[in-house]
Amino acid sequence: MEFTGLSFLLLFLPAVLLLFLCLPEKLQLPWLLITGLLFFSWSSPLNLLLIPALGLSGWLAGCCSRRLSGSRRKALLYVTAGVQAAVVLAFRLGLNEAFGLRFPAGICFYGLLAVSYPLGLLRDEYPPERSPFRLTAQLGFFPLIMGPVVPYRELKDSQPLTPSPREFAEGIGSFVCGLSKLFLLARPMERLWREAASESAASAWLGLLGLALGIYFELSGYGDMARGLGQMLGVSLPQGFRWPFLSKSLRDFFRRFNSTLTSWLWQYVYIPLGGSRKGFWRTLGNMALVWLLGGLWHGGRGLLLWGLFFFLAAALERFLYGRFLEKLPGVLQWIYAAALIMVGWVFFSTDSLGEALRYFSALFGGNGGGSSRSLYLLLSNLPALVVSLIVAAGLPYRLGALLNRVSPALSGFVRTLLSLAGLVLCVIYAAGSEGGFLLFGRF
């Protein structure tokens, strides 16, 4: 079952919300545990085993840590976090394929949530959970199947509660906004990427732009849907995408693009290993590990090159020319960041260094500069490209904020109208669905 399928939009979601709002408060969490396990297992049956196993292992370690102290307590919690991380890593490396097991959708999100629980106990960020059901329900909170990455300390106080009418309405708006990004923006851009073969430089660049926009709209769309669902269920989830195409440096880009993953890796990997406090070479090693793990998280072994490329670029930016970059005019900073990030998407789209080099050759004229096909692709996709670039630049958000300051009532009416129109269009598109999205089930 996908977020974008009719079975989810017209059957599963309305039933979950209706019963959640009708149930007394003490039964809302058990209801979300049942529906979460049903949703995750429907997408990947293996989740029916993995989510309770990760939840119970974390809960048992937390309970045992109450009776231990010093090095024994640290060892127990580190081993628990290590075993849980190893489970996620094994699936990310594709070891499940050797046993004929399907990749469990959502494990990259709920797996990191599970790992953060014992690590948070090590830092004394919260006391151990007394109820295994509450911890398991947090891991199986079904909006998290496609993001955002949330550490347990941010979710532990988000007890599902009946939302206010305003919160529920805002949640619907966020959900429909994310759904519209997927069907109206991500799908056309991903189709452009598939159709724009690297037969010429123009086609290769056009396809790469479609890939970059498609991935952004898909991931941010799922994130908006998850946050909207969270609001409708009284749970606050963080925003992970903040106009990344306006970035003026690589560091700025990853503060805007999937920032919840960046924050998790920095807090639970980079800083515990010493961060930048242990000298140049140790800092470089910590950065390399974080970027390689980021590559693994985004796509397994195939994206290690993507992580390595951005590690090298980030290291050069930080230690070599970062101060010079800050002195450049803003437009030149933006051009630098856009060019570097576009080149990085080549490694995201290919599975080997040989494929990446062939694509680079096409980008820079190895297969010719242009063709009638590339012109056709540009003209036939121009309206979708223009709209996608306008949305990616955040212009609708700025116009909405301006309208809200001028006339809150009119702003509310326009948002409601757009939400209704977007929902109707998305249901129509879902009914005639042409297959899944590029990234769903990949995490």
Solvent accessible surface area in square Angstrom, and as a share of the most:
residue,aa,sasa,rsa
1,M,29,0.13
2,E,50,0.23
3,F,0,0.00
4,T,9,0.05
5,G,23,0.22
6,L,61,0.30
7,S,47,0.30
8,F,0,0.00
9,L,15,0.07
10,L,98,0.49
11,L,127,0.63
12,F,18,0.08
13,L,13,0.06
14,P,60,0.38
15,A,50,0.39
16,V,3,0.02
17,L,19,0.10
18,L,114,0.57
19,L,79,0.39
20,F,0,0.00
21,L,68,0.34
22,C,94,0.56
23,L,46,0.23
24,P,71,0.45
25,E,107,0.48
26,K,164,0.69
27,L,79,0.39
28,Q,2,0.01
29,L,29,0.14
30,P,60,0.38
31,W,51,0.18
32,L,4,0.02
33,L,23,0.12
34,I,105,0.53
35,T,3,0.02
36,G,0,0.00
37,L,33,0.17
38,L,89,0.44
39,F,0,0.00
40,F,0,0.00
41,S,19,0.12
42,W,141,0.49
43,S,7,0.04
44,S,2,0.01
45,P,93,0.58
46,L,38,0.19
47,N,0,0.00
48,L,101,0.50
49,L,119,0.59
50,L,19,0.09
51,I,0,0.00
52,P,33,0.21
53,A,48,0.37
54,L,9,0.05
55,G,0,0.00
56,L,82,0.41
57,S,44,0.28
58,G,2,0.02
59,W,57,0.20
60,L,97,0.48
61,A,5,0.04
62,G,0,0.00
63,C,36,0.22
64,C,63,0.38
65,S,3,0.02
66,R,106,0.39
67,R,221,0.81
68,L,62,0.31
69,S,86,0.56
70,G,51,0.49
71,S,90,0.58
72,R,180,0.66
73,R,48,0.18
74,K,114,0.48
75,A,53,0.41
76,L,49,0.24
77,L,0,0.00
78,Y,125,0.48
79,V,93,0.54
80,T,16,0.09
81,A,6,0.05
82,G,38,0.36
83,V,88,0.51
84,Q,3,0.01
85,A,42,0.32
86,A,54,0.42
87,V,44,0.25
88,V,13,0.08
89,L,71,0.35
90,A,32,0.25
91,F,22,0.09
92,R,24,0.09
93,L,46,0.23
94,G,15,0.15
95,L,96,0.48
96,N,10,0.05
97,E,123,0.55
98,A,90,0.70
99,F,161,0.67
100,G,69,0.66
101,L,79,0.39
102,R,167,0.61
103,F,42,0.17
104,P,0,0.00
105,A,7,0.05
106,G,1,0.01
107,I,0,0.00
108,C,0,0.00
109,F,9,0.04
110,Y,0,0.00
111,G,0,0.00
112,L,19,0.09
113,L,1,0.01
114,A,3,0.02
115,V,5,0.03
116,S,0,0.00
117,Y,2,0.01
118,P,0,0.00
119,L,28,0.14
120,G,0,0.00
121,L,0,0.00
122,L,33,0.16
123,R,96,0.35
124,D,107,0.56
125,E,56,0.25
126,Y,16,0.06
127,P,101,0.63
128,P,20,0.13
129,E,26,0.12
130,R,186,0.68
131,S,41,0.27
132,P,26,0.16
133,F,139,0.58
134,R,40,0.15
135,L,2,0.01
136,T,10,0.06
137,A,4,0.03
138,Q,8,0.04
139,L,1,0.01
140,G,0,0.00
141,F,8,0.03
142,F,1,0.00
143,P,0,0.00
144,L,3,0.01
145,I,1,0.00
146,M,5,0.02
147,G,3,0.03
148,P,12,0.07
149,V,0,0.00
150,V,3,0.02
151,P,8,0.05
152,Y,0,0.00
153,R,72,0.26
154,E,77,0.34
155,L,0,0.00
156,K,42,0.18
157,D,112,0.58
158,S,19,0.12
159,Q,57,0.25
160,P,4,0.02
161,L,78,0.39
162,T,79,0.46
163,P,14,0.08
164,S,48,0.31
165,P,120,0.75
166,R,185,0.68
167,E,84,0.38
168,F,48,0.20
169,A,62,0.48
170,E,79,0.36
171,G,0,0.00
172,I,68,0.35
173,G,25,0.25
174,S,23,0.15
175,F,10,0.04
176,V,6,0.03
177,C,63,0.38
178,G,0,0.00
179,L,0,0.00
180,S,22,0.14
181,K,23,0.10
182,L,0,0.00
183,F,4,0.02
184,L,56,0.28
185,L,17,0.09
186,A,0,0.00
187,R,17,0.06
188,P,22,0.14
189,M,0,0.00
190,E,2,0.01
191,R,87,0.32
192,L,0,0.00
193,W,48,0.17
194,R,137,0.50
195,E,67,0.30
196,A,3,0.02
197,A,54,0.42
198,S,38,0.25
199,E,71,0.32
200,S,2,0.01
201,A,15,0.12
202,A,46,0.36
203,S,0,0.00
204,A,0,0.00
205,W,89,0.31
206,L,19,0.09
207,G,0,0.00
208,L,0,0.00
209,L,47,0.23
210,G,0,0.00
211,L,3,0.02
212,A,0,0.00
213,L,0,0.00
214,G,0,0.00
215,I,1,0.00
216,Y,3,0.01
217,F,0,0.00
218,E,0,0.00
219,L,9,0.04
220,S,3,0.02
221,G,0,0.00
222,Y,0,0.00
223,G,9,0.09
224,D,9,0.04
225,M,0,0.00
226,A,0,0.00
227,R,51,0.19
228,G,0,0.00
229,L,0,0.00
230,G,0,0.00
231,Q,49,0.22
232,M,5,0.02
233,L,0,0.00
234,G,28,0.27
235,V,5,0.03
236,S,84,0.54
237,L,15,0.08
238,P,39,0.24
239,Q,57,0.25
240,G,6,0.06
241,F,25,0.10
242,R,111,0.41
243,W,64,0.22
244,P,1,0.00
245,F,48,0.20
246,L,51,0.25
247,S,3,0.02
248,K,91,0.39
249,S,22,0.14
250,L,1,0.01
251,R,168,0.61
252,D,36,0.18
253,F,3,0.01
254,F,15,0.06
255,R,138,0.50
256,R,62,0.23
257,F,3,0.01
258,N,11,0.06
259,S,15,0.09
260,T,15,0.09
261,L,6,0.03
262,T,36,0.21
263,S,44,0.28
264,W,14,0.05
265,L,14,0.07
266,W,78,0.27
267,Q,37,0.16
268,Y,13,0.05
269,V,22,0.13
270,Y,12,0.05
271,I,80,0.41
272,P,77,0.49
273,L,66,0.33
274,G,2,0.02
275,G,2,0.02
276,S,58,0.38
277,R,162,0.59
278,K,113,0.48
279,G,43,0.41
280,F,95,0.40
281,W,197,0.69
282,R,115,0.42
283,T,4,0.02
284,L,35,0.17
285,G,41,0.39
286,N,7,0.04
287,M,6,0.03
288,A,22,0.17
289,L,74,0.37
290,V,4,0.02
291,W,29,0.10
292,L,59,0.29
293,L,49,0.24
294,G,7,0.07
295,G,0,0.00
296,L,20,0.10
297,W,14,0.05
298,H,6,0.03
299,G,18,0.17
300,G,4,0.03
301,R,146,0.53
302,G,27,0.26
303,L,2,0.01
304,L,64,0.32
305,L,51,0.25
306,W,4,0.01
307,G,0,0.00
308,L,75,0.37
309,F,40,0.17
310,F,2,0.01
311,F,21,0.09
312,L,93,0.46
313,A,9,0.07
314,A,14,0.11
315,A,11,0.09
316,L,90,0.45
317,E,15,0.07
318,R,113,0.41
319,F,87,0.36
320,L,134,0.67
321,Y,61,0.23
322,G,15,0.15
323,R,205,0.75
324,F,131,0.54
325,L,11,0.05
326,E,131,0.59
327,K,168,0.71
328,L,48,0.24
329,P,81,0.51
330,G,30,0.29
331,V,106,0.61
332,L,85,0.42
333,Q,27,0.12
334,W,110,0.38
335,I,87,0.44
336,Y,48,0.18
337,A,1,0.01
338,A,32,0.25
339,A,55,0.43
340,L,31,0.15
341,I,11,0.05
342,M,27,0.12
343,V,34,0.19
344,G,0,0.00
345,W,3,0.01
346,V,0,0.00
347,F,22,0.09
348,F,10,0.04
349,S,31,0.20
350,T,12,0.07
351,D,113,0.58
352,S,48,0.31
353,L,96,0.48
354,G,31,0.30
355,E,67,0.30
356,A,0,0.00
357,L,103,0.51
358,R,158,0.58
359,Y,19,0.07
360,F,37,0.15
361,S,58,0.37
362,A,0,0.00
363,L,3,0.02
364,F,144,0.60
365,G,34,0.33
366,G,53,0.51
367,N,82,0.42
368,G,34,0.32
369,G,55,0.53
370,G,50,0.48
371,S,46,0.30
372,S,96,0.62
373,R,97,0.36
374,S,7,0.04
375,L,103,0.51
376,Y,140,0.53
377,L,3,0.01
378,L,68,0.34
379,L,108,0.54
380,S,62,0.40
381,N,18,0.09
382,L,76,0.38
383,P,92,0.58
384,A,28,0.22
385,L,7,0.03
386,V,69,0.40
387,V,76,0.44
388,S,0,0.00
389,L,84,0.42
390,I,73,0.37
391,V,32,0.18
392,A,2,0.02
393,A,39,0.30
394,G,0,0.00
395,L,81,0.41
396,P,62,0.39
397,Y,138,0.52
398,R,119,0.43
399,L,102,0.51
400,G,33,0.32
401,A,36,0.28
402,L,89,0.44
403,L,50,0.25
404,N,65,0.33
405,R,173,0.63
406,V,113,0.65
407,S,33,0.21
408,P,90,0.57
409,A,86,0.66
410,L,88,0.44
411,S,3,0.02
412,G,22,0.21
413,F,125,0.52
414,V,49,0.28
415,R,138,0.50
416,T,78,0.45
417,L,100,0.50
418,L,119,0.59
419,S,25,0.16
420,L,105,0.52
421,A,50,0.39
422,G,7,0.07
423,L,64,0.32
424,V,86,0.49
425,L,81,0.40
426,C,0,0.00
427,V,40,0.23
428,I,108,0.55
429,Y,103,0.39
430,A,9,0.07
431,A,70,0.54
432,G,63,0.61
433,S,61,0.39
434,E,116,0.52
435,G,41,0.39
436,G,48,0.47
437,F,15,0.06
438,L,51,0.25
439,L,0,0.00
440,F,35,0.15
441,G,26,0.25
442,R,74,0.27
443,F,0,0.00
